[in-house]
Amino acid sequence: MNIETKCLHAGYEPKNGETNVLPIYQSTTYRYDSSEHIGKLFDLSVDGHMYSRISNPTVGAVEEKIAALEGGVGALCTTSGQAAVMIGILNILHAGDHIVSAATIYGGSINLFAVTLKKLGIECTFVDQEASEEEIQKAFKDNTKAVFGETIANPAISVFDIEKFARIAHKNDVPLIVDNTFATPILCRPFEFGADIVIHSTTKYMDGHAVQLGGVIVDSGNFDWTSGKFPEFTEPDESYHGLVYTESFGKAAYITKARVQLMRDIGAYPSANSAFLLNLGLETLAVRVEKHCRNAEIVAEYLSKSEKVEFVNYPTLKDNRYNELAKKYLPKGCSGVISFSIKGSRENAAKFIDSLKLASNVVHVADIRTCVLHPASSTHRQLSDDQLVAAGITPGLVRLSVGLENIEDIIKDVEQALYAI
């Protein structure tokens, strides 16, 4: 199946007489014929659902769909994108380990890496993703266990050179983790360029309607965990009577461990109803993302010609520094999210935002409705001035998430808000 068809049909195949729409299995528990079978479930020797803190049939169908869309061997849904990043990292790293991350990433991920994981004994070095491979290599240490970046960074709208970072990561025998939230698998499939693990905040375009939080981790199945650098995959897990993940689950070792060990202990698994709503979003993902991209391209061109705008970050613009990378990694489009800087003070940016009438001023992005945010005052408020600069955020930076309204109405709203400055 092509990806548009997978959006509708992957993950759930109804049998004769069953519901054509994915059912909601609203249950925490499952019934079995014998204690012996339950024992086998807890030994991980047979497939099946044991408890909805670890798996659920409705959520499982959505996980299969997302794995199919990204081209992975398996996926694990979580209650938020932040939970997906945290579990994705903690599945590999522990106290005393180190991660290399692009500096131009979502502010919540920066806080997770620089503050919370640091408290857990995991250090992070942030690097300029535009730096040379030789310069980035200097950030690696003997205890480095992973590399992290975002396909399209939030809110800088920079394009991550996946192949470059995959080369560097694999040269150091560590996996490359890519947050593919803004691109979605419709616009970019990072596994095809060497990424090993993909993460999404499904709250954004995958859901698309701002109705429920969620996240997902997808495993490519391509990384070799047997190099000796990751003993947690190759040595016995005493919590499962000495089971060895690489021996028992092969290419799915990473995603299986994330589910049966990390999710078992952290419990950040979504409800069946949340997965049902997410699936509705996934079914229309391909057509929605295409419209988001086309609308955003028009808005970006309009903003680039305004005398009141200092600069516009959108990769399809011919003079954008990421234009060539976008052609390589995002030939179908660069999502509906634009960032641009209003000339003058932070107050001018606030005036523009407060003057918008159609666009909603919300702490959200990638919605069917056009929405706007001032990152320096909200999502990235906790960052220092130096961190803001590293993340590509100026005082006047505005993040505009272009929705699915008629493009003439969106342009008129932007026009009258610029006039108000």
MARDREN-192543 format. One record per residue: y, z, x of N, C-alpha, C, O in turn; residue in three letters. Coordinates in steps of 0.05 Angstrom, whole numbers, plus 5000, padded with zeros to 4 digits. Layout:
YZXYZXYZXYZXala
...
! end
This chain:
497650005017500050005000502550005017502650135038met
504549855008507249875021508550135013507650274994asn
510650215027511650485024512850534996512650754986ile
514050324984515050364957512850434937513150594919glu
510450304941508150354924507050634929506150774911thr
507050714955506050984962507751204949506651404941lys
510351154946512051344932511051414904511251634895cys
509851214891508851254864505951334863505151484845leu
504251234881501351264877499951434898497651514892his
501051484921499651634941499351934933501152034920ala
497252054941496852344938495352424913493752614914gly
495752284891494352354866493152114853494551924846tyr
490552114850489051894837487551994813485352104817glu
488651964789487252074765484551934760484351684763pro
482552094753479951984746479951904716481951944702lys
477751794707477551694680478251914660476952124659asn
480251864643480952054622482852274631483652444615gly
483652284657485452484667488352404663488952164658glu
490152594666493052534662494052334682493252334706thr
495752154673496851954691498952064709499551954730asn
500252284700502352424715501052664729499352794718val
501952714754500952944769501253204752503453274744leu
499053344747499153594731500153824747499953834772pro
501254024733502154274746499954474744499254574722ile
498754544767496654744767497955024772498155124794tyr
499055134749500555374751498655614752498255754732gln
497555664775495655884779495655984807495955834826ser
495456244810495356364837492556374848492156384872thr
490556364829487856414837485956194828486656034811thr
483556184840481555984834478856114831478256314844tyr
477156004814474556124807472255974822472355734825arg
470256134830468056024846465356114834465156304819tyr
463355964842460656014832459256244846457456374835asp
460156304871458656504887460456634908462456514917ser
459656874916461057004939460656854964462356844982ser
458356714966457756564990459756334994460656285016glu
460456204972462455984974465156094982466555964998his
465956314971468556434979468556505008470556465022ile
466356605018466156665047466456425064467756435085gly
465256195055465555945070468455845070469355735090lys
469855895048472655815046474255975067475955865081leu
473756235069475256405088474356365117475756435135phe
472056245120471156165147472155885155471855795178asp
473455755136474555485139472355275144472755075157leu
469955335134467655155139467354955116465854765118ser
468755005093468754815071471554775061473254955065val
472154545049474754495038475054625010473054674996asp
477554695003478054804977480454994977481455054998gly
481255074954483555254951482555544948480855594931his
483555724964482756004962484956174950484256374936met
487456104954489656264943492156094946492555944965tyr
493956124926496355944925498556024945500655904945ser
498056224962499856274984499256085007500956055025arg
497055955006496155765028495955485018496755295032ile
494955444993494755174983494455184952493655384941ser
495154954940495154934911494654634905495754464919asn
493154564884492554284879495054104875495153884884pro
497054214860499454054855500954014881501753784888thr
501354234896502754214922501154034941502353874956val
498554064940496853904958497053604954497053454973gly
497353524929497753244923500353134934500452914945ala
502453304933505053224944504953214974506153034987val
503453404986503153405016501753145024502453025045glu
499653065009498252815016500152575014500052395031glu
501852574994503752354990505652335013506052115024lys
506852565021508752555043507452485069508652335085ile
504952585074503552505098503052205099503252075120ala
502452085075502051795074504651645079504651435092ala
506951745068509451615072510351615102511451415112leu
509751835116510451855144508351745163508951695186glu
505951695153503851595169502451805186501551755208gly
502352055175501152275190498352345180497352235160gly
497052535194494352615186494352845166492252895154val
496652965162496753185143499553295142501253255160gly
500153455121502753565117502453845104500453905092ala
504554005108504654275097507354315085509454315099leu
507454365059509954415045510754705048509054885051cys
513354755048514455025051516655065030517354885016thr
517655315029519655385008522455285015524155274997thr
522955205039525555095047525254935073523254955087ser
527354785079527354635104527454825128526154775148gly
528855045125529055245146526255365152525555405175gln
524755415131522055525134520255325148518555395164ala
520655065143519154855156519654845186517854825202ala
522254865193523054865221521855115235520655085257val
522055345223521155595235518055585239517155645261met
516655515218513655505220512855285240510955325255ile
514255065239513554845257513854925286512254845303gly
515855095292516255185319514355415327513155405348ile
514155615309512455845315509455775316507855925327leu
508755545305505955455308505255375336502855355343asn
507355335353506955245381507855455400506555515420ile
510255575395511555755414511156045406510856115383leu
511256215426511256505422513056635443514156505460his
513156895442514957045460514456965489512156955498ala
516656905503516456815531516556515535516556415557gly
516556365512516556075514519455965511521356115506asp
519655705514522355575516522255305501520255165502his
524455235488524654985474527254835483529254965488ile
527054575485529354405491530154265465528554145452val
532754295458533654175433536254015437537854095454ser
536553795422539053665422541153855410540554005392ala
543553845421545754025412546753925385547854085369ala
546553665380547653555355545553565333544353365326thr
545153805322543353855300544654025279546854125283ile
543254065257544254225234544854505244543454625259tyr
547154615233548054885242545955105236545755285252gly
544455075214542355275209540155275229539055485236gly
539555035240537455015261538555135287537055265302ser
541155095292542355205316542155515315541455635335ile
542855625292542755915289539856015292539456225305asn
537955875281535155955283534255955312532956145321leu
534955745327534155725355535655925373534456045391phe
538255945369539956095387540056395381540656555399ala
539456465357539756755349537056875341536057055355val
535756775320533356905310530956865329529657065334thr
530456625338528256585356528656735383526756815396leu
531256755391531856905415531057195413530057315432lys
531357305389530557585384527457605385526457825391lys
526057395380523157395382522157325409519757295414leu
523957285428523157235456522856935463521656875483gly
523856765445523756475450526556375457528356405442ile
526756255481529356155490529655855484527755705483glu
532155775480532755495474534955395492536955535496cys
534655155503536755025518537654785502536054605496thr
540254775495541354545481542354335500543754405519phe
541654085495542453875513544053655498543853625474val
545653515513547153285502545153055499544052955518asp
544752965474542752765469543552495481541952305482gln
546052465489547052215501546552215531546952005544glu
545852445542545452465571543052295581541452215565ala
543052245606540852085618538252245618538252485615ser
536052105621533452235621533352435645532152645643glu
534552355667534552535691536052795685535253005693glu
538252765671539953005665538453185645538453425648glu
537253065625535753225605533353355617532653585610ile
532153225636529753345650530453605663528753785666gln
532953645672533753885685533654135667533554355676lys
533554085641533454305621530654425619530254635608ala
528654275628525854355625525054575644526054585667phe
523354755635522354975651519254975650518054825634lys
518055145666515155165666514055255639511855185631asp
515755405624514855515598515855355574515655445552asn
517055115579517954945557515554845541513554745553thr
515654875515513354805498513954595477512054485465lys
516454515473517154315453519954215457521554335470ala
520353975445523053845445523753785416521953715400val
526253825409527053805380529653635378531453645395phe
529753475357532153315351532053225322530053255308gly
534353105313534553005285535052705286536752605301glu
533552555270533852265269536752185264537952035279thr
537952295242540752275237541852555235541052705218ile
543552625254544452905256546352985234548052825225ala
546153225225547853335204549753545216548753745226asn
552353495216553853285202555053075220556652915211pro
554353065245555552875264554852585258556252395266ala
552552545243551552275236551152115262551651875263ile
550152245282549252115307546352025303544852145287ser
545551825318542751725317541251815342542151775364val
539051945337537352055359535651835371534251685357phe
535651815397534051615411531151725413530451855433asp
529551675393526851795391525151715415523751885427ile
525151465422523351375444524151505470522351575486glu
526751535475527551665500526551945502525452035522lys
526952095480526152375480523152405480522052605490phe
521752215467518852215468517752185496515852315504ala
519052005511518251965539518552225555516852305570arg
520852345552521452595567519552815559518452945576ile
519152845533517253055523514453015534513253205544ala
513452775532510752715540510352725570508152795580his
512452665584512452695614511952985621510853045642lys
512953165604512653455609510353575593510053825591asn
508653405581506253495566506953675543505453865537asp
509253625529509953775505510553585482511153355487val
510253675457510753505434513653465428515353645434pro
514353245415517053195405516953245375515453125360leu
518753425366519053485337521653365328523753405340ile
521553205306523853065296524353145267522553125250val
526853235262527653285234528553015223530552905232asp
527152925203527652655192528852665164528652485148asn
530252895158531252945131533052725121532552615099thr
535152655135537152455125535952175124536552025105phe
534252105143533151835144531051795122530851585110ala
529351995118526951975102525151765113526051595128thr
522551765106520751555116521451275106520351085115pro
523251265086524051005076525650855097525350615100ile
527350995112529150875132528050885160528650715176leu
526451095166525351125193522751285192522651495178cys
520751195207518251345210517951415240516951265255arg
518851655247518951735276516351715291516351675315pro
514051745277511551725291511151445304509851425324phe
512351245292512150975303513650945329513250745344glu
515351135336516951125360516251345380517651395400phe
513951485375512951675394513251965387512252145401gly
514552035364514752315356511952415348510252265340ala
511652675351509052805346508952965320506852975306asp
511153085313511353245289513953175275516053145288ile
513853145249516353085233516753315213514853425201val
519253385210520053595192522153485172523853325180ile
522053575147524153505128525053745113523453935108his
527553755105528453915083528153745059529753555054ser
526053795043525553625019527753684997527853534978thr
529353895002531553954984533453714982534853684962thr
533553555003535553335004534553084990533853094966lys
534352865004533752614990530952604977530652484956tyr
529052744988526352734976526452834947525252714929met
527753064943528153164916530352994903529952884882asp
532652994916534852814908536552894885538652784881gly
535653094870537153174846538153454846539253554826his
537953594869538953864873537854064853539254224841ala
535154044848533954224829532154434842531454634829val
531254394867529454584879529454564909529654344920gln
529254794922529154804951526354734961524354764946leu
526154624985523454574996523654455024525754355032gly
521454465037521154345064518354245068516554305052gly
517954095089515253995095515053945125516953865138val
512653995136511953935164509753725162507753755147ile
510053505178508053295179506953265207508553255226val
504353245210503053225236502152935240500652825223asp
502952825263502052545269499152535276497852335271ser
498052755287495352755297495052625324492752585334gly
497252555337497152405362497352575387496652485408asn
498452815384498852975408496353105418494753205402phe
495953105444493553225456494153515463495653575481asp
492953695447493453985451491554115471491654355476trp
489953945484487854055503488654045532486954065550thr
491254015537492153995565492054255580492254265605ser
491654475566491654745578494254895574494455125580gly
496254745564498854865559498955015532500855165527lys
497054955515497055075488494455205482492855105465phe
493955435494491355575490490755655462488455695454pro
492955695445492555775418490955575402489855635380glu
490855325411489355115398486555075409484754975396phe
486155165434483655105448481955355454479755345463thr
483155595448481655845451481055965424482455905405glu
479056135422478156245396480356395382481856555394pro
480556355356482356505339480756735327479056685310asp
481256975336479557205327479957265298478157385286glu
482157175286482557225257480757045240480557085216ser
479456855253477456685239474856685254473556475257tyr
474056915264471456955277470956765301468756665305his
473156715316472856555341473056255337472256105355gly
473956165314474255885309476255755329478255885336leu
475655515339477455375357478455125342476954955334val
481155115339482354905322481854625332481254455315tyr
482054575358481654295367478754215364478153975359thr
476854395366474054335362473254295333471754115326glu
474454455315473654445287475254245271474254135251ser
477754185279479454015263480553765277482053605265phe
479953735302480653485317483653425315485353585322gly
484253185305486953085304488753255285491153255288lys
487453395267488953565248489153855257489754025240ala
488753905282488854185292491454315287491554545278ala
493654175293496354295290496954375262497754605256tyr
496654185243497454245215495554435202496354595185ile
492954435210491154635199491854915208491855105192thr
492454945234493255205244495755305230496055545224lys
497655125226500155205213499655315185500955505177ala
497755195171497155285144495555545144496355745131arg
493255555158491455775155492156015172491056235168val
493955985191494856215207497756285201498256515192gln
499656105204502456165200503156205171504356405163leu
502356015154502956035125501456265113502456405095met
499056315123497456555113499056805117499056985100arg
500356835141501757085148504657095138505657305133asp
505956865137508756865129509156825099510956945087ile
507456665087507356635058509656485046510456535023gly
510856285060513056135050512155875037513155655043ala
510255895018509055665005510355614978510855804964tyr
510955364971512355314946510555344922508055334924pro
511755374899510255394874509355114865510454914874ser
507455114846506454854835508754714820508954474822ala
510354864806512554744791514554614810515654394804asn
515154744832517054624852515954364863517454174866ser
513354354868512054114879512153894858512453654864ala
511753964833511853764811514653634810514853394807phe
516753794812519453694812519953514837521253304835leu
518953604859519253454884517953174881518952974890leu
515653174868514152924865515752724848515652484853asn
517152824828518752644811520952514829521552284825leu
522052674847524052554866522752354884523952144889gly
520452414894519052224913518451964900518451754913leu
517851964874517151714860519351514860518851274859glu
521851604860524151424860525651414887527751304889thr
524451534908525851564934526751294945528951264954leu
524951094944525550834957527950704944529750594958ala
528050704918530250564904532850724907535050604909val
532650984906535151154909536351124937538751094939arg
534651144957535751134985537050874990539150865004val
535950654980537250394985540050384973541850284985glu
540350494948542950494935544950684950547250614953lys
543950914959545551094974546750954999549150975005his
545050815013545850675037547950465031550050445046cys
547550295011549450085005552150204997554250105006arg
552150414981554750534973556150654997558550625000asn
554650795014555850925038557050715057559150765068ala
555750485060556850285078559550185068561350145085glu
559950165042562450075031564650285035566850225042ile
563850545030565750765033566550795062568950835068val
564650765080565250795109567250575118569050635133ala
566850335109568750115115571450175105573450125118glu
571650275080574250345068575650555084578050535091tyr
574250775091575450995106576350905134578351005144leu
574850725146575450635173578150485175579250455196ser
579150395152581650255151584050425142586350325141lys
583550685136585650855127587250975150586051055170ser
589850975148591551085169591451385170592351505189glu
590351515149590251805148587651915159587152155160lys
585851735168583251805178583251765208583851545218val
582551975223582451965252580051805263580451635280glu
577751855252575351695259573251725237573351915221phe
571351535236569151545217566551525232566151355249val
564751715225562051705237560051585217559251715198asn
559451335221557351205205556250975221557750795229tyr
553650975227552550795247552650495241552450335259pro
553050415216553150135210555850005217556049765218thr
557850175222560450065230560149935257558950055275leu
561349705261560849545285561749695311560649655332lys
563949855308564949985332563750265336564550415354asp
561750335320560450595322558650605347557250415352asn
558750825362557250845386554250835382552650785401arg
553350885357550450885351549550635337547350625326tyr
551250435336550550195322548050065331546349975315asn
547650045358545249915368542750085363540649975357glu
543050345366540750515360539950505331537650515324leu
542050475314541450455285539950195279538150195262ala
540649985292539249735288536249755296534549635284lys
535749925316533049965326531450145308529150085300lys
532550375301531150585287531550585257529850675242tyr
533850475248534650485220535550215209537750195198leu
533850015211534749745203535249715173536749535165pro
534149895157534549875128537050015118537849985096lys
538250185136540550335128540650605141538650695153gly
542850745138543251005152543851235134545251425142cys
542751225110542951435090545751425076547351255083ser
546251615058548651615043550751805054552851855041gly
550251925077551952135087553852025109553051895128val
556452075105558551985123559952235132560352425117ile
560852245157562752455165565252315177564952105191ser
567552415171570052305181572052525184571852735172phe
574052485201575952685207578752605197579752385203ser
579852785181582552735171584552805193584353005207ile
586552635196588652685217590252935211590653005188lys
591053075232592653305228591053565229589053585244gly
591753755213590554025213588154045195587453865180ser
586854275198584554345180585554355151584054295133arg
588054435147589154445120589254175107588954155082glu
589653955122589653685111586853615100586653495079asn
584853695115582053645106581553795081580353685062ala
582454045079582054205055583554085032582554085009ala
585953985037587553855016586053605005586053564980lys
584953445022583453215014581153294996580753184975phe
579553485006577153574991577953684964576653614944ile
579953854963580753974938581953784918582153834894asp
582753554928584053344911581953154898582653014880ser
579553154908577552984897576853074869576753314863leu
576452884851575852944823573052874815571753014799lys
571952654826569252574819567252714837565152824828leu
567752724863565952854883566053154879568153274875ala
563653274881563453564877563653704904562553614924ser
565253914906565554084930563254284929563554504917asn
561054234942558654404941557454434969557954274987val
555854644972554454684997551754544995549654674994val
551854284994549454124991550053845000552353775005his
547953695003548253415013545853255004543753374997val
546052995004543852814997543052844968540652854962ala
544952854950544552884921545152614908546452444920asp
544152574884544752324869547752314862548852104858ile
549052544861551852564855553452574882552552704901arg
555752454883557352464907558352754911559352874892thr
558052854935558953124941560253144968559752964985cys
561853344972563453364996563453645007563053834992val
563953675034563853935046565653935071565953725084leu
566754165078568254195103566454365121566554615119his
564954245139562854395155563954625171562754835172pro
566354595183567454815200567955065185567955285196ala
568455035158569055275142566555375127566755585114ser
564355235128562055305111559455305127558655515139ser
557955085126555255075138555255145168553255245178thr
557355085182557555125211559555345218560555355241his
560155515199562255715202561555925224563256025237arg
558955975228558056175247558156075276557856235295gln
558555815280558555705307561155755322563255775309leu
560955785348563355815364564755555366563655345359ser
567255555377568755305380567255115398567154875393asp
566055215420564555045438562154925424561454695428asp
560755085407558454985393559254775372557854575368gln
561554815360562554615341563054355354562354135344leu
564354355378564854115393562253985401562053735398val
560254135410557754025418556253895395554753705398ala
556754005371555453905347557053665335556253565314ala
559253595348560853365339562653435315563253255299gly
563453685313565053765290567953835299568354015315ile
569853685287572653745292573753915269572453935248thr
576054045272577254205250577654045224577354145202pro
578253785227578753615204576353465194576653285177gly
573953525204571653365197570753425168570553655160leu
570253215154569353225126566653085124566252875135val
564753215111562153095106562052995077562253155059arg
561852735074561752615047558952505042558052325057leu
557652605022555052505015555352324991555852404968ser
555152064996555751864976553451844956551151804964val
554051864931551951874910551451594898551951394911gly
550351604874549451354861551351264838550651094822leu
553851384838555751294818556551004824555950894845glu
557950884806559050614811560950624835562650804836asn
560650444853562150454878565150434874566650554889ile
566050294853568850284847570050554840572250624848glu
568450714826569350984818569451164843571351334845asp
567551144861567551304885569951234902571351414912ile
570450984906572750894922575450994910577151084925ile
575750964884578151054871578651354875580851444879lys
576451514874576651804878577651864907579352034911asp
576351724926577151764955580051684959581551814972val
580751464947583551354949585651554940587551604954glu
585251664916587251844904587352114920589452234921gln
585052194932585052444947586452404974587852584983ala
586152164986587652105011590652095005592252185021leu
591351984982594151954974595452234971597852264975tyr
593852434963594852704958595652854984597053054983ala
594652755007595252895032598252845039599152945060ile
! end
